[in-house]
Each structure stands twice: as structure tokens, then as C-alpha cells.
Amino acid sequence: MGRRRRRVIRIVKRTLPKVFSCPRCGVIAVRVSRTGDSDTVACGSCGLKYSYSPPPKKENIDLYNEFVDMFMAGKVGA
């Protein structure tokens, strides 16, 4: 008689997204691009854009959240 096989349990590691939804048009097309002298948050669909200069030392998701907060306050775009 053989012994029972043990069931393999896989642990799924969740990662942060790289593409976000646009607060103006609602399309999932906002990317955060990082260069040496500035960070830019831009929508590929409607062209909404904001540039951080000098770049803060934050994660992409934090820059996106600040971008959405500024848009809702009326400081970015129109």
C-alpha cells in the first residue's frame, strides 16, 4: 500500500499595480514614469499629466494617490 500524497499549498504573493485608473476619463491608462530629474504621472488615454520636480522619494502608488487628490481638489487639469 502506498501512502497518501500531501497536498501542495501555494502562497500567492500580491504585488502593487503598475497601471492605474484615470480620475478624469476612468480608463486604466495612468502610468508613473521615473527619470533622474523628475517623476511624471500621465494618462495615455486623455493626456492628463502632472510632473513632480524635484522627485519625492515615494513609491509609485503614493505618487498616484497624491495626483488623484490634487485632481479632485482642482489643482491638476480642468
PyMOL CGO cylinders between C-alpha atoms (Angstrom):
from pymol import cmd
from pymol.cgo import CYLINDER

trace = [
    CYLINDER, 0.00, 0.00, 0.00, 1.21, 3.46, -0.87, 0.3, 1, 1, 1, 1, 1, 1,
    CYLINDER, 1.21, 3.46, -0.87, 0.97, 6.46, 1.32, 0.3, 1, 1, 1, 1, 1, 1,
    CYLINDER, 0.97, 6.46, 1.32, -1.29, 9.42, 0.64, 0.3, 1, 1, 1, 1, 1, 1,
    CYLINDER, -1.29, 9.42, 0.64, 0.12, 12.33, -1.32, 0.3, 1, 1, 1, 1, 1, 1,
    CYLINDER, 0.12, 12.33, -1.32, 0.42, 15.54, 0.61, 0.3, 1, 1, 1, 1, 1, 1,
    CYLINDER, 0.42, 15.54, 0.61, -1.45, 18.47, -0.92, 0.3, 1, 1, 1, 1, 1, 1,
    CYLINDER, -1.45, 18.47, -0.92, 0.78, 21.35, -2.05, 0.3, 1, 1, 1, 1, 1, 1,
    CYLINDER, 0.78, 21.35, -2.05, -0.44, 24.73, -0.84, 0.3, 1, 1, 1, 1, 1, 1,
    CYLINDER, -0.44, 24.73, -0.84, 0.82, 27.62, -2.95, 0.3, 1, 1, 1, 1, 1, 1,
    CYLINDER, 0.82, 27.62, -2.95, 1.15, 31.02, -1.32, 0.3, 1, 1, 1, 1, 1, 1,
    CYLINDER, 1.15, 31.02, -1.32, 0.29, 33.82, -3.75, 0.3, 1, 1, 1, 1, 1, 1,
    CYLINDER, 0.29, 33.82, -3.75, 2.33, 36.98, -3.20, 0.3, 1, 1, 1, 1, 1, 1,
    CYLINDER, 2.33, 36.98, -3.20, 0.36, 40.10, -4.12, 0.3, 1, 1, 1, 1, 1, 1,
    CYLINDER, 0.36, 40.10, -4.12, 2.16, 42.96, -5.85, 0.3, 1, 1, 1, 1, 1, 1,
    CYLINDER, 2.16, 42.96, -5.85, 1.33, 46.62, -6.33, 0.3, 1, 1, 1, 1, 1, 1,
    CYLINDER, 1.33, 46.62, -6.33, -0.18, 47.59, -9.69, 0.3, 1, 1, 1, 1, 1, 1,
    CYLINDER, -0.18, 47.59, -9.69, 1.89, 49.35, -12.36, 0.3, 1, 1, 1, 1, 1, 1,
    CYLINDER, 1.89, 49.35, -12.36, -1.03, 50.87, -14.31, 0.3, 1, 1, 1, 1, 1, 1,
    CYLINDER, -1.03, 50.87, -14.31, -3.78, 52.84, -12.57, 0.3, 1, 1, 1, 1, 1, 1,
    CYLINDER, -3.78, 52.84, -12.57, -7.21, 54.25, -13.47, 0.3, 1, 1, 1, 1, 1, 1,
    CYLINDER, -7.21, 54.25, -13.47, -7.55, 57.86, -14.60, 0.3, 1, 1, 1, 1, 1, 1,
    CYLINDER, -7.55, 57.86, -14.60, -9.63, 60.17, -12.39, 0.3, 1, 1, 1, 1, 1, 1,
    CYLINDER, -9.63, 60.17, -12.39, -10.83, 62.18, -15.42, 0.3, 1, 1, 1, 1, 1, 1,
    CYLINDER, -10.83, 62.18, -15.42, -11.73, 59.58, -18.07, 0.3, 1, 1, 1, 1, 1, 1,
    CYLINDER, -11.73, 59.58, -18.07, -11.94, 56.38, -15.97, 0.3, 1, 1, 1, 1, 1, 1,
    CYLINDER, -11.94, 56.38, -15.97, -9.71, 54.33, -18.31, 0.3, 1, 1, 1, 1, 1, 1,
    CYLINDER, -9.71, 54.33, -18.31, -6.99, 52.18, -16.78, 0.3, 1, 1, 1, 1, 1, 1,
    CYLINDER, -6.99, 52.18, -16.78, -4.14, 54.00, -18.53, 0.3, 1, 1, 1, 1, 1, 1,
    CYLINDER, -4.14, 54.00, -18.53, -2.23, 56.06, -15.93, 0.3, 1, 1, 1, 1, 1, 1,
    CYLINDER, -2.23, 56.06, -15.93, 1.46, 55.29, -15.55, 0.3, 1, 1, 1, 1, 1, 1,
    CYLINDER, 1.46, 55.29, -15.55, 4.09, 56.74, -13.25, 0.3, 1, 1, 1, 1, 1, 1,
    CYLINDER, 4.09, 56.74, -13.25, 7.38, 57.25, -15.09, 0.3, 1, 1, 1, 1, 1, 1,
    CYLINDER, 7.38, 57.25, -15.09, 10.55, 57.99, -13.17, 0.3, 1, 1, 1, 1, 1, 1,
    CYLINDER, 10.55, 57.99, -13.17, 13.53, 59.81, -14.62, 0.3, 1, 1, 1, 1, 1, 1,
    CYLINDER, 13.53, 59.81, -14.62, 16.56, 61.28, -12.92, 0.3, 1, 1, 1, 1, 1, 1,
    CYLINDER, 16.56, 61.28, -12.92, 15.31, 64.85, -12.59, 0.3, 1, 1, 1, 1, 1, 1,
    CYLINDER, 15.31, 64.85, -12.59, 11.51, 64.41, -12.33, 0.3, 1, 1, 1, 1, 1, 1,
    CYLINDER, 11.51, 64.41, -12.33, 8.67, 61.96, -11.85, 0.3, 1, 1, 1, 1, 1, 1,
    CYLINDER, 8.67, 61.96, -11.85, 5.68, 62.15, -14.19, 0.3, 1, 1, 1, 1, 1, 1,
    CYLINDER, 5.68, 62.15, -14.19, 2.15, 60.80, -13.73, 0.3, 1, 1, 1, 1, 1, 1,
    CYLINDER, 2.15, 60.80, -13.73, 0.36, 60.70, -17.10, 0.3, 1, 1, 1, 1, 1, 1,
    CYLINDER, 0.36, 60.70, -17.10, -2.78, 59.20, -18.63, 0.3, 1, 1, 1, 1, 1, 1,
    CYLINDER, -2.78, 59.20, -18.63, -2.26, 57.56, -22.02, 0.3, 1, 1, 1, 1, 1, 1,
    CYLINDER, -2.26, 57.56, -22.02, -5.92, 58.00, -22.98, 0.3, 1, 1, 1, 1, 1, 1,
    CYLINDER, -5.92, 58.00, -22.98, -6.93, 61.60, -22.22, 0.3, 1, 1, 1, 1, 1, 1,
    CYLINDER, -6.93, 61.60, -22.22, -3.47, 63.17, -21.81, 0.3, 1, 1, 1, 1, 1, 1,
    CYLINDER, -3.47, 63.17, -21.81, -3.89, 64.32, -18.19, 0.3, 1, 1, 1, 1, 1, 1,
    CYLINDER, -3.89, 64.32, -18.19, -0.38, 64.86, -16.84, 0.3, 1, 1, 1, 1, 1, 1,
    CYLINDER, -0.38, 64.86, -16.84, 1.44, 66.06, -13.72, 0.3, 1, 1, 1, 1, 1, 1,
    CYLINDER, 1.44, 66.06, -13.72, 5.16, 66.27, -13.11, 0.3, 1, 1, 1, 1, 1, 1,
    CYLINDER, 5.16, 66.27, -13.11, 6.93, 66.20, -9.73, 0.3, 1, 1, 1, 1, 1, 1,
    CYLINDER, 6.93, 66.20, -9.73, 10.15, 68.22, -9.74, 0.3, 1, 1, 1, 1, 1, 1,
    CYLINDER, 10.15, 68.22, -9.74, 12.31, 67.55, -7.72, 0.3, 1, 1, 1, 1, 1, 1,
    CYLINDER, 12.31, 67.55, -7.72, 11.08, 63.98, -7.38, 0.3, 1, 1, 1, 1, 1, 1,
    CYLINDER, 11.08, 63.98, -7.38, 9.98, 62.90, -3.90, 0.3, 1, 1, 1, 1, 1, 1,
    CYLINDER, 9.98, 62.90, -3.90, 11.30, 59.61, -2.59, 0.3, 1, 1, 1, 1, 1, 1,
    CYLINDER, 11.30, 59.61, -2.59, 7.98, 57.75, -2.58, 0.3, 1, 1, 1, 1, 1, 1,
    CYLINDER, 7.98, 57.75, -2.58, 6.50, 54.65, -4.15, 0.3, 1, 1, 1, 1, 1, 1,
    CYLINDER, 6.50, 54.65, -4.15, 4.55, 54.82, -7.43, 0.3, 1, 1, 1, 1, 1, 1,
    CYLINDER, 4.55, 54.82, -7.43, 1.24, 54.19, -5.67, 0.3, 1, 1, 1, 1, 1, 1,
    CYLINDER, 1.24, 54.19, -5.67, 1.88, 57.13, -3.31, 0.3, 1, 1, 1, 1, 1, 1,
    CYLINDER, 1.88, 57.13, -3.31, 2.61, 59.47, -6.23, 0.3, 1, 1, 1, 1, 1, 1,
    CYLINDER, 2.61, 59.47, -6.23, -0.58, 58.31, -7.96, 0.3, 1, 1, 1, 1, 1, 1,
    CYLINDER, -0.58, 58.31, -7.96, -2.66, 58.89, -4.81, 0.3, 1, 1, 1, 1, 1, 1,
    CYLINDER, -2.66, 58.89, -4.81, -1.27, 62.44, -4.46, 0.3, 1, 1, 1, 1, 1, 1,
    CYLINDER, -1.27, 62.44, -4.46, -2.07, 63.01, -8.15, 0.3, 1, 1, 1, 1, 1, 1,
    CYLINDER, -2.07, 63.01, -8.15, -5.69, 61.92, -7.66, 0.3, 1, 1, 1, 1, 1, 1,
    CYLINDER, -5.69, 61.92, -7.66, -6.03, 64.08, -4.53, 0.3, 1, 1, 1, 1, 1, 1,
    CYLINDER, -6.03, 64.08, -4.53, -4.73, 67.14, -6.43, 0.3, 1, 1, 1, 1, 1, 1,
    CYLINDER, -4.73, 67.14, -6.43, -7.08, 66.41, -9.33, 0.3, 1, 1, 1, 1, 1, 1,
    CYLINDER, -7.08, 66.41, -9.33, -10.09, 66.17, -7.01, 0.3, 1, 1, 1, 1, 1, 1,
    CYLINDER, -10.09, 66.17, -7.01, -9.06, 69.46, -5.36, 0.3, 1, 1, 1, 1, 1, 1,
    CYLINDER, -9.06, 69.46, -5.36, -8.90, 71.14, -8.78, 0.3, 1, 1, 1, 1, 1, 1,
    CYLINDER, -8.90, 71.14, -8.78, -5.13, 71.77, -8.80, 0.3, 1, 1, 1, 1, 1, 1,
    CYLINDER, -5.13, 71.77, -8.80, -4.39, 69.47, -11.78, 0.3, 1, 1, 1, 1, 1, 1,
    CYLINDER, -4.39, 69.47, -11.78, -6.21, 69.56, -15.11, 0.3, 1, 1, 1, 1, 1, 1,
    CYLINDER, -6.21, 69.56, -15.11, -9.58, 71.12, -15.56, 0.3, 1, 1, 1, 1, 1, 1,
]
cmd.load_cgo(trace, "trace")
